[in-house]
Amino acid sequence: MSVPAVEVAQHHQHQFDIVVNNHPVHADGPDSTGLQIKEDAIKQGVQIQLDFQLSEKIGEHGTKIIGDNDAVTLHEGAVFVAVAPDDNS
């Protein structure tokens, strides 16, 4: 008897400790989206809103913009920054 793909996918999900705006966040992964990361952060008290622009820190000085529907493969210690849409930093 085969197991439905949805059940298989759920068995591979587990929590990752990531950072959003310098706050620790527990996020389900490894497969996530930009919107899911922001939702998890908000639920855990990070002072951001869903319309904030999310980016992932890559290396020492790089960043990658993450759209709400963009697929993100989470890993332990991944660092994200969310800024208000009118923030010019």
ChimeraX attribute file (.defattr): number of C-alpha atoms within 10 A of each C-alpha:
attribute: neighborCount
match mode: 1-to-1
recipient: residues
	/A:1	3
	/A:2	5
	/A:3	7
	/A:4	8
	/A:5	9
	/A:6	8
	/A:7	9
	/A:8	11
	/A:9	10
	/A:10	10
	/A:11	9
	/A:12	10
	/A:13	14
	/A:14	12
	/A:15	14
	/A:16	17
	/A:17	16
	/A:18	20
	/A:19	21
	/A:20	24
	/A:21	16
	/A:22	11
	/A:23	15
	/A:24	16
	/A:25	24
	/A:26	17
	/A:27	25
	/A:28	16
	/A:29	21
	/A:30	16
	/A:31	16
	/A:32	17
	/A:33	19
	/A:34	21
	/A:35	20
	/A:36	19
	/A:37	26
	/A:38	26
	/A:39	16
	/A:40	16
	/A:41	25
	/A:42	16
	/A:43	10
	/A:44	14
	/A:45	11
	/A:46	19
	/A:47	12
	/A:48	18
	/A:49	15
	/A:50	17
	/A:51	13
	/A:52	18
	/A:53	21
	/A:54	24
	/A:55	19
	/A:56	19
	/A:57	14
	/A:58	12
	/A:59	8
	/A:60	6
	/A:61	6
	/A:62	9
	/A:63	15
	/A:64	12
	/A:65	15
	/A:66	20
	/A:67	15
	/A:68	18
	/A:69	11
	/A:70	12
	/A:71	14
	/A:72	18
	/A:73	11
	/A:74	20
	/A:75	15
	/A:76	14
	/A:77	12
	/A:78	15
	/A:79	22
	/A:80	23
	/A:81	21
	/A:82	23
	/A:83	16
	/A:84	14
	/A:85	11
	/A:86	8
	/A:87	8
	/A:88	6
	/A:89	5
